[in-house]
């Protein structure tokens, strides 16, 4: 069954994209995750990967050509499959066609069509009203979380005002308004997540009937995941219509407890006594958020001592009483960043055959060189900067390590861009130093400090986190002596850097005090063989033990 691939929206302001380069051609076999093309947006050139498997049957936009978002970019399907219908504009799959035929056969009469048509006309969005949807703020973003709203319903909004901070799978980004008017409706509350293109907000003239706008958006066929507000309304309506679902629950003291079906279900799953929950809904009704925010009270815990009283009496005759405590746990919602870290690193670990090479480097000369460099005015270089520079120069000598596995082909990167792993509150991001081999030590140091600061403040842009050909991860500052990392795909290798330690070493047949550092290279065996990785590590050691060679 053929899949139509449309021009994606790779940035919040992107209206059209240009195909900078096709990495696959018609007739090529495509695997899920393969990079199809490089697409130039209004902000950066990004790699666009396939979410489908099959044969590339058609390319709709040639290299160098631009097209609006959602234009036909490509078609992937089975080899020899007839796609003439799709090319004529019929983008529905065979399953969709069968369903539509069934629906047509069930259609009562032309009058129903007329009624539907008139309803559609009346459901058009009024003039001056704009429906704002959850934007796709990164190339891999599938859903977003509203970290905070900077405007509230009723506020006047000017074009360019920041509406909200939205957490993507890579960073928290400010989302600005492209329209002026009054903020009439907020569809996704703070802390809630919704898929891309879900209704985020509505802006328009003050006094606009928001309910009619929302019903118009839903009747237009643009069905999205329901927001918390619509869930609440649907739940309330269901209770009005269905006495069985709105029936109150009887507490142990005989009093009636009014609770929504969803809240009751969650309470049953968590083992929460509804009589101990205070409802925030109408007339004290318990709703979903009351269960999710529930904390045990003294009333809930009052029965525990009574239940433990009998065993306690028996325990008096035992020399040592068993410890008494309360088991507790907490479930914290995973952030978008944490979900993507789990997905990407899992894919890397289980798809790429990792192997590891470890060497111990004499850092005496590196320490002396760093002291001399940092003694210069306005100069600050770290050991990590020296490692990054050494890696870039070693990659130039060993291009096989600077590659990417693409299934049927291996991509040899002629440029060198080193990603530097940075720990942030929610996980890990990898800002990229573009063309690292052309940078001096002081340039690398300044760039790393700038990008690391942006990462910790969640201000990194997608363009600053894309395009790495090799990655460095350093835990030496935490006192970690040696560790292994998971490859940051599509890279073929990642270097793990440990702490510099002072210890006895043998030099010229004598035991002396020296400074050493262990580094471990994780390699993808599909692209980097053991001997190739070992030669890279020898070159890396040479640069680090003789830093003057990096300045030549």
C-alpha positions, 0 to 999 in steps of 0.5 A: 500500500503506497504512502504519500510523503508530503513536504513537512513543516520543519520550523514554526514559521516554515511555509515552504521548503526547498529540497537541497539534496535527495539522498535516495532516488526512484527505485531505491529500497527505503527502510524506516529511519533512512534519510530521504532528503536534505530540506532547506527551511527558513531557518536551516537545512535539515535531514528528513527521514522516512517513517515508512518502508518500501520502494521509492516510487516517485519524487514530487519535488526535484533538487533545488525546487521549492514547494509549500508545506504539505505539497507532494514530496514523494511516494513510497510503496511496493515495487511495481505498485500503480500510483497513477491515482495518487499522482492525479490527486487521489491521496487516499489509500485502498483502505480509505477508498473501501471505507468511503465506498461503504459510507457512500452505500450507507448514505440515505439520500441527496437531502442528507448531502445538502444538509451536510453541505449547508452545515459545513458552510455555517461552520466556517471560521468567522472573519478575523478569527485565527485558530492556532495549532500546536506547531512542529518546532523540530524535525522529529517532534510528534507532540509538544507540551505547554511549559507555560502560558505568557498570555491568558484568555482575554489578553490583547495579543500583538503580532510578535508577542510570545504566547507560550513556551512549548517543550519539544523533544529537544528543547523548550522554545518560545512560540510567538503569535503571527496574529493580532487580536484577543486571546479567546481560547486556550486549548492545551493547559500548562503541563499538558501535551498534545500532538502536532496540529492540535488546537492550541489557542484561538485569537480573534475579535473580542466577543466572538462565539468560541463554541461555534469556532471550535465546532466549525474546526471539528466539523471541517474534518480536522479531528485532533486529540481532545484537549483537557477542556473538551474531555471535561465537557464530553464527560459532563455531557455523558453523565447528563445523558447516562444515569448509569455512568453518573450514579454516585458512589456510596461511602462506608459511612452511607454518604453519597460520593459524586465522581466522574467515571474516568476519575473512579476508574483511575482511583480503582487502579491506584487503590484510592479510597474516594471518601478521602478525596476532596472534589474540585468539580461542580457540587464537590464532584471528584474529577480526574485531576483530583485523583492525579493530585491526590495526597494521602491525608491523616484520615486516609492513614488513620486506619493503619495504626488500628490494623497494626494494633493486634500484631504489635501486641504479639510483637512485644514478646519478640526480642527485636520488633520488625521495622515499621514504615509506609511504602510510597512511590511517585509517578512523574510524567516523562518529558518530551526530551526524556521520551526521545532520549529513550527512543533514540538511544534504544534504537541505537543500542539495539540496531548498531553492533557496538564494540569498545576500545579503551586507552590510557593517555599520558596527560603530563604534557597536556596539563603543562600546555594548558597552563601556558595557554591559559596564562595568556590574556583573555584565554581559557581552554579546558581539557575537554576542548583539547580532546574535541580538537584532537578528535577533529584532527584524528577524524581527518586522518581516519575518514572511515570513522567519520561515516554514517550507515545507511543500509545499502550505502555508507555515507562518508562525511567530508566535513567534520562537526563534533557534537559535545554531550551536555547534561541538562535538567531533563536529560541530555542534549548534544550541541554541535560545533560545525567544521570543528577541524577548522577551529582553534582551541580558543574558538572551540572553548568559547563555542562550547561554553556558549552552546552549553549555556544555551542548553542549560537555559533551554535556548538551543535551536534545532539547527544548533543540535543537528549535523554532528558526524562524531560525538564526545561525552565527558564525565571526568568532571564528576570523578568517573574514571572510565565508562562507555557511551551509546552511539549518537546515531547517525554517527559511527562512533562516540568517545567517552572521556574519564577523569585525569588522575594522579598515580604512579607510572613507569617512565624510562624504567623508573616509577614516578608520579604521572597524570593519566586519563582513560578514554573509550571509543564506542564504534558501530561495527557496520562501518568501523572495523576494529583495526580502524578504530584502534588506529584512530585511537593511536592518532588521538593519543599522539595528539593529546600526549603532544599538544603542540602538534595540534597547534602546528 
